Amino acid sequence: MCGDRLLENLIVIFLGISGGSLVGTSAAAFITLLDIVPRLAQLTNSSTFIRLYEKLLITSTFSITLLSFLGGSINLSKILLIPIGFSFGVFVGLLASALAEVINVIPVLVRRVKITKNLYIILFAMSLGKVTGSLIYWLVLIKK
């Protein structure tokens, strides 16, 4: 009876570690494929800080995962949540933009629809729509 429980726990531990390793490796490969860190460094003319960006990305991902796994929470004021939420939004926007660029959605759209003038307005409208949709979802639809 005790041996069965031990074997069951070992299998659960093995599956948990395997699943976590798979998801973590996939996320790292996805971010590497999209070339986010070097691209941001190139856009901001801060290529000397690439190692710092990578370390911050790894450290923050590990910290948030550990905090989530242990059931902890961070109680911050609403004022502090504004820049943090803005930073998360920027990261998600960059991730979506990089993914769109990798699969060449925007160039294909420009060629098919023959939009060459005012492309920046369309990109701005897409970004504004994403932000508006997120705000409506989080501020109106999700109420505690």
C-alpha angles and dihedrals in degrees: 000000000000092000091054091053091048092050090048091051092048091051091049091049091048093049092047093051092044093050093046092048091050094050093044093049091047092051092049091048090049093052090045092049091052089049092220101158098049091042092053090047090051093049093049095041090237103118090141088070098054093110090051091050091050092048091048091050092050094043095048093046091050093045095050091045091051092046091050093046094051092046095242128146138199116227108210131167119259090247091060091048092063097069091038091053090045090052091050090049092050091050093049090046091051090047091051092045092049091049091049090049093049092053091040096234096150098048091047090049091049092051096044098045092034095230112158103141120069095008089148089063091056092048091048091049090051091051093045091049091052092049093046092048091049093048092049091048096049100035103035110021099038108059124160 
